[in-house]
Amino acid sequence: MDTVRSYRCALDVEPPINVFSTVDEIAATSVRYSITIKTNFDAKLSTSSLVVKIPTPLDTANVEYKVPSGKAKYVREENLIVWK
């Protein structure tokens, strides 16, 4: 079972990772997700363990995706697109 982590801070600091998403309904049976992930780290730093799970509608029949870096796959059993 996956562990969901969240955090809260009373100080005025920026979160380490920002996720921006847009969902557009193209047609009655088609949806387009646009997801941008930005970090607040120095450009010289990198990670190899970041995983993003994007939920899809339960009645999803087909998934097409384009990722500029990393790899993505559709996990039908969990109704998720997993990007690493």
VMD Tcl script that draws the C-alpha trace (Angstrom):
set ca {
  {0.00 0.00 0.00}
  {1.32 3.44 -0.93}
  {1.93 5.98 1.77}
  {0.52 9.41 1.11}
  {2.66 12.14 2.54}
  {1.69 15.71 3.09}
  {3.24 18.47 5.04}
  {2.33 21.82 6.52}
  {4.58 24.62 7.62}
  {3.78 27.68 9.70}
  {6.82 29.52 8.34}
  {6.86 31.55 5.15}
  {8.78 29.08 2.95}
  {8.23 27.73 -0.53}
  {7.35 24.05 -1.02}
  {10.17 21.99 -2.57}
  {8.03 20.97 -5.56}
  {5.16 22.80 -7.25}
  {2.63 20.95 -9.41}
  {0.49 22.90 -11.87}
  {-2.30 21.09 -13.67}
  {-4.96 21.91 -16.24}
  {-7.77 19.59 -17.28}
  {-9.55 20.31 -20.58}
  {-12.61 18.43 -21.76}
  {-11.97 17.97 -25.49}
  {-15.21 16.08 -26.21}
  {-17.82 14.21 -24.21}
  {-15.50 11.20 -24.04}
  {-12.06 12.84 -24.17}
  {-10.05 14.74 -21.56}
  {-6.61 16.36 -21.84}
  {-4.38 16.79 -18.79}
  {-1.52 19.26 -18.88}
  {0.79 18.88 -15.90}
  {3.88 20.95 -15.14}
  {6.20 20.15 -12.26}
  {8.70 22.73 -11.08}
  {11.20 22.41 -8.27}
  {12.60 25.16 -6.10}
  {16.07 23.64 -6.05}
  {19.26 24.72 -7.68}
  {19.44 23.58 -11.32}
  {22.57 21.56 -10.50}
  {20.58 19.21 -8.24}
  {18.65 16.22 -9.53}
  {16.61 13.32 -8.22}
  {16.05 9.79 -9.40}
  {13.24 8.88 -7.02}
  {10.43 11.32 -7.88}
  {7.22 9.51 -8.86}
  {4.05 11.32 -9.94}
  {0.74 9.44 -9.98}
  {-2.04 11.01 -12.03}
  {-5.52 9.57 -11.49}
  {-7.68 8.92 -14.55}
  {-11.46 8.48 -14.80}
  {-12.70 4.99 -13.93}
  {-14.09 4.45 -17.44}
  {-10.80 5.26 -19.22}
  {-10.44 3.13 -22.35}
  {-7.27 4.54 -23.92}
  {-4.42 6.77 -22.78}
  {-1.94 8.69 -24.91}
  {0.82 10.72 -23.28}
  {3.87 12.79 -24.15}
  {6.57 13.40 -21.59}
  {9.60 15.62 -22.24}
  {11.73 13.63 -19.80}
  {11.47 10.47 -17.77}
  {9.03 7.69 -18.56}
  {5.30 7.36 -18.13}
  {2.96 4.38 -18.24}
  {-0.74 3.79 -17.77}
  {-1.61 1.34 -14.98}
  {-5.14 0.24 -15.88}
  {-5.67 -1.78 -12.67}
  {-5.16 1.36 -10.58}
  {-6.58 3.94 -13.04}
  {-3.32 5.88 -12.90}
  {-0.69 7.33 -15.16}
  {2.64 6.86 -13.38}
  {5.51 9.14 -14.37}
  {9.07 8.54 -13.15}
}
mol new
graphics top color blue
foreach p $ca { graphics top sphere $p radius 0.5 }
foreach p [lrange $ca 0 end-1] q [lrange $ca 1 end] { graphics top cylinder $p $q radius 0.2 }
display resetview
